[in-house]
Amino acid sequence: MENCIFCKIARGEIPSTIVYRDENVFAFRDISPQAPSHILVVPVKHIPDLLEDEAANGNLLEKIFKTIQKIAKSEGLQNGFRIVANHGDDGGQSVQHIHFHILGKRRMVWPPG
């Protein structure tokens, strides 16, 4: 998608602090972190939301979650972290490209806050 901010980041048109990248998944530090460690994990291919058929691709989700595991270990998040995925307007999805937030290095509370 030409105007998608995450696609622009993936293409290198917008600078970011890349944490991980391969042919399927990339991860970068959030520019407005909500925790000391706040990383976004995104498929390289533009998939607008979690209800898209492509989002149900088990191979893609497996790759994303294996990437989350690698990042959590490299970030030293063994004591715990939160994974967040927002869907749709009511769910708080602000970028129409599926993505997962990894939040860590602080105590998380429930409900979120």
N, C-alpha and C positions, 0 to 999 in steps of 0.2 A: 504494500500500500504506500503510495507516494507521499502522503501527508502524515502518516503515522509517526509519532515521535520515537517510538521504540524501533521502528524500521529505519528511521534516519540515524539513530544511535548505532544500530547494527551495521549500517553502511559506512559509518565513520563520518557522517555529515554533521553530527552533533557530538562534541567531546564528552567523554565519560571516563570514569575510572573502572576499567574492565577488571573483573575478578576472575572470570573464566570464559573461555570461548572454544567451541568446536563447530563442526558443520551443522549441528542441529539446535544447539542451545548456547545462549550467552548470558552472562551475569555481570552486573555492575552495581556500584554503590549508589544508593538513593541520594539525590541532591538535597532532600529535605528529610534527613533521618529522624525516625521516631524512637530510635534506640542507638546505643553506641555502635552496634553492628547492625546495619540495615542494608540489605542487598536484594536487588530484584533479579529474578531468574525468569528468562523469557525464551520462547522458541524463536529461532531465527526466522522461520516462515511466519508470515502474518496470518494469525488466526484470531478473529475478532473477540470471541468469547467462549466460555466453557460449554455452551450448548451446540456449538458447531460440530458437525460430524468429525472433522479432523481432530478436534480436541479430545474425542473419545478414543483416538488411536492409542492403544496400550503401549506401543513401542515408544511413542513420543513422551507420554507421561512417565514411563519407566526411565527414560533418559533424563527428564527434568528432575525426577526425584533422586536419581543417582548423583546428579550434579549437586542437588541440595545437600546430600550426604557428604560429598567431597568438600564443599564449601564450609559446612558446619564444622568438620574436622579441622580444616585449615584455619578457620577463624577462632578455634579454641572454644567452641560452644558445647562442649561435652556435658556441662552442667544443665543445659537446657536452652531452648530457643522456641520461637513461635513461627509457624508458616501461615501466611494469610493469602487467600485468593478472593478477590471481590468479583461479583458478577452483576452486571446491569446497573441501572441508575439507583434503584433502591438498595442494592448491595454495596454501593460506593465505588463502582468501577469508573475511574476517571480517564483511563486510556483504553480504547477499544482494540486491545491486543492482549491476549491472555498473558498473565504474569503472576508470579508468586513472590511474596515478600518473605525474606528471612529476617527476623528480628531477634537480637540477642545481646548478651553482655549487660543485661539488667533484669531485675525480677519482673516477671509478667503477672498481671492480675486478671481476674475474670469477674464480672464482665470487663472487656478491654477498656483501657483508660490510660 
